[in-house]
C-alpha cells in the first residue's frame, strides 16, 4: 500500500512538472527571453574596450586625408572660406543657415564642373572657415579678387522670408581652393 501511494504521488508530481514545463517552454515565452539575452550580451560586449577597432570603408581618416593633414606643404591643402556680411545683423541661426546654403550650393555647382577639386577637398576633410566682412562692397571686392586668381565663388541671395530683405547678398563662399591662394584673398578678415 505504501508503495502504491508513493507511486501515485510520484506520478502526480511528474505530471505537474510536465505541465509546468509545457507551459513555460512555449515559443511565446521563449522568444522574449532569447531577445532580452541577446541584447544584454550585446551591451556587455559593447562595454568592453576593443583591442582592434573595426575598419570602416568610408573612414573619415582615410589614407588620403591623413596625407593631406600631415603634409608639410600647406599650399597643397584645400579649404573653403565663408564670408558673412556684418551690416545685415543676422542672428546666429540665420547665419548658420546661410553658410549651409553657400557650402551646399558651391558643392552642387562644382559637381557639374570640377569633381576632381571636390574629391581633393573631401580627402582633406572639407575644411571650412567662417569670417566676416563689413558690407556688400567689401564682399564684391573679395569675390572679384578670388575669381581673378581662379578660385570658385558662390554668393547666397536670400529669399527674404525672415530677417533680411529679398535678394540680399548674405554669404560669399570662396573655394575650395589651395590654402595659400584662399588666404591671399581672405587672410586679413576676422573670424566670426
C-alpha positions, -999 to +999 in steps of 0.1 A: +000+000+000+028+024+008+044+017-025+013+024-045+007+057-026+043+067-032+040+057-069+008+076-073+023+107-056+054+104-078+033+101-109+012+131-099+044+152-093+059+142-126+026+151-143+026+185-127+062+191-137+055+182-173+025+205-173+047+233-159+074+227-184+049+225-212+036+260-202+069+276-196+087+264-228+062+277-253+076+298-282+058+329-270+076+326-236+109+316-250+114+342-277+113+373-255+138+357-232+161+350-261+158+386-274+165+400-239+195+377-235+209+388-269+205+425-261+221+420-227+250+401-243+254+428-269+255+456-243+281+437-223+302+432-254+300+469-264+311+480-229+344+462-233+372+483-250+380+469-284+416+457-290+413+461-327+389+489-337+369+479-368+380+493-401+354+513-420+354+516-457+344+553-456+366+563-427+369+600-420+407+595-416+413+577-448+448+573-463+444+605-485+431+626-456+460+615-434+484+625-462+466+659-466+466+666-428+502+656-423+515+673-454+542+699-447+533+716-480+504+737-468+499+750-503+486+715-512+458+717-485+424+729-497+398+749-478+367+770-482+361+803-466+325+815-459+323+853-457+293+867-438+282+903-441+281+921-407+259+950-418+229+928-422+228+920-384+216+884-390+210+862-360+232+831-353+206+807-368+202+828-399+240+829-403+243+792-399+215+786-425+231+810-450+265+794-446+250+760-452+233+773-484+267+787-495+286+754-489+260+731-504+253+753-534+290+756-541+293+718-538+264+713-562+279+736-588+313+721-586+298+686-590+290+696-626+323+712-635+352+704-611+347+670-595+384+664-590+387+696-570+358+684-548+374+650-543+407+666-532+388+688-508+369+658-494+402+640-489+414+669-467+383+667-446+364+696-463+378+724-441+356+755-439+363+788-421+337+814-414+348+851-414+331+885-416+332+914-440+317+949-434+293+952-463+282+944-498+310+965-514+337+946-495+320+913-504+321+923-541+358+931-539+366+897-523+346+879-549+364+896-577+398+890-562+391+853-557+378+849-593+407+867-607+431+840-594+408+811-604+392+803-571+355+793-573+329+815-556+293+814-548+271+842-534+239+835-515+210+858-523+184+855-495+147+848-503+136+874-478+113+853-457+128+862-423+154+886-412+167+903-443+152+918-475+147+896-505+177+895-528+202+905-500+236+890-506+243+873-473+272+850-476+301+846-501+317+812-504+353+813-516+368+780-526+375+752-522+409+763-533+446+759-523+450+772-488+477+798-498+456+812-526+424+814-505+444+831-477+457+857-501+421+868-505+406+863-471+436+861-447+430+895-432+393+890-424+381+885-388+368+851-378+331+851-370 
